[in-house]
């Protein structure tokens, strides 16, 4: 979902999306998005600027979707 919402100029944002998951413990751990400052402009695209870049909120939207789906799969636990 982060890749799908990423803005495309050179494709670097899409190819730089990372994700990990640890599903083998009692605590579910997932992380996704861009590593810190790679590409350097990802935070400006994600959160926008006051000088004209509209926030895309790709990571936030993906987080909200993953949380909703996880809640549904776990039956609201």
C-alpha angles and dihedrals in degrees: 000000000000090000091047092054096041116112115244126221104127098357092245094121093053094046092047096058111117134189139180135181136192109200100159100085137060088261118066113220124188133163131180140161130068127329113246110298095345103151093018093220097053095097091051091052093043098048101021128223134254088241097069113292108124114219112254095193092200095154094044092050091047090049092051092048093048092048092050093047093046091051091051092048092049093047095243096305 
